[in-house]
Amino acid sequence: MFVVAVRRCLVCDFVEERREHEDEDLIGPACTRCNAPTERVQVLARRSVPREPNPHAAALGRLGGLKGGPARAKALSAKRRRAIAKLAAQARWGRSR
């Protein structure tokens, strides 16, 4: 069972909402700001099964994705596509040339 919980950092008092398993420890995951342990302060909602995506919306999104890539590639020049690909490779592999 999943819950939407409010967690508070034990060091910096940062408060955030997280989706987690109900049996997660009360003192648990690291704070996103300072990486110190957090404590569960409140449970906002409980859900036994995660929401299933709407199949109609997924199909429409896929149709747009199938059209969008080739249309964008046709609109861009070869020089601009190459520059975008270089930036993507640098971001992926952490290289700066």
C-alpha positions in Angstrom: 0.0 0.0 0.0 1.3 3.5 -0.9 0.9 6.7 1.1 1.5 10.3 0.4 3.4 11.4 3.5 4.8 14.7 4.8 8.4 14.3 5.9 10.5 16.7 7.9 14.3 16.8 8.0 15.8 16.2 11.4 18.6 18.7 10.8 17.4 21.6 8.6 13.6 21.2 9.2 12.8 21.2 5.5 9.3 19.8 4.9 8.4 17.9 1.7 5.7 15.5 0.5 6.7 12.1 -0.8 5.0 9.0 -2.2 6.3 6.0 -0.4 5.3 2.5 0.8 3.3 2.5 4.0 5.8 0.2 5.8 8.7 2.6 5.2 10.5 3.5 8.4 9.2 6.5 10.3 12.8 7.8 10.4 13.9 7.1 6.9 15.0 8.5 3.5 17.5 11.3 3.2 16.5 15.0 3.0 16.6 16.3 -0.6 18.4 19.5 0.6 21.0 18.3 3.2 20.9 14.5 3.0 20.2 14.1 6.7 17.5 11.6 7.8 13.9 12.6 7.7 10.9 11.7 9.9 7.3 11.0 8.7 5.2 13.8 10.3 1.8 13.1 8.6 0.1 10.8 6.2 -2.0 12.7 3.7 -3.5 9.9 1.6 -3.5 6.2 1.2 -3.7 4.2 -2.0 -3.6 0.5 -2.4 -3.1 0.4 -6.1 -1.2 3.0 -8.2 -3.3 4.7 -10.8 -3.4 3.1 -14.2 -2.8 5.4 -17.1 -5.7 6.2 -19.3 -5.2 4.1 -22.5 -6.9 6.6 -24.7 -4.6 9.4 -23.5 -1.5 7.2 -23.9 -2.5 6.4 -27.5 -3.0 10.0 -28.4 0.4 10.9 -26.9 2.0 8.2 -28.9 0.5 9.5 -32.1 1.9 12.9 -31.4 5.3 11.5 -30.6 5.4 9.5 -33.8 4.6 12.7 -35.8 6.7 15.2 -33.8 10.2 13.7 -34.2 10.2 13.5 -38.0 8.6 16.9 -38.3 11.2 18.5 -36.0 14.0 16.8 -37.9 12.7 18.1 -41.2 12.4 21.7 -39.9 16.0 21.8 -38.5 19.1 22.2 -40.6 21.8 19.5 -40.6 24.1 21.9 -38.8 21.6 22.6 -36.0 20.7 18.9 -35.6 24.5 18.2 -35.3 24.8 20.9 -32.6 21.8 19.5 -30.7 23.3 16.0 -30.9 26.7 17.2 -29.5 25.0 18.9 -26.6 23.0 15.8 -25.8 26.1 13.6 -25.9 28.0 16.0 -23.6 25.1 16.0 -21.2 24.8 12.2 -21.3 28.4 11.4 -20.9 29.6 14.4 -18.9 32.2 15.5 -21.4 32.8 19.1 -22.3 34.7 19.7 -25.5 
